[in-house]
Amino acid sequence: MKYIKLSTNIKEIKKRAFVNNKELKRIVINSEEITIGKETFENCNSIEMIILKSEKIKIEKTEPVEIEK
């Protein structure tokens, strides 16, 4: 799974939903309101882009992450 496009009726991405997904490159979130669980994208090192089209976004608190460039 390299590309995920979430429909407008998705209101929450559960904690650790995509953890360790090494193939995921792009995520598009279309919901007007979304809650993103802790560590949802932990160890998803291939992600190149996350597009948030939401007006109201809640991200559950997690530890800071260092991003390599």
Buried (B, 14 or more C-beta within 10 A) or exposed (E): EEEBEBEEEBEBBEBBBBEEBEEBBBBBBBBEEBBBBEBBBBEBEEBEEBEBEBEEEEEEEEEEEEEEE
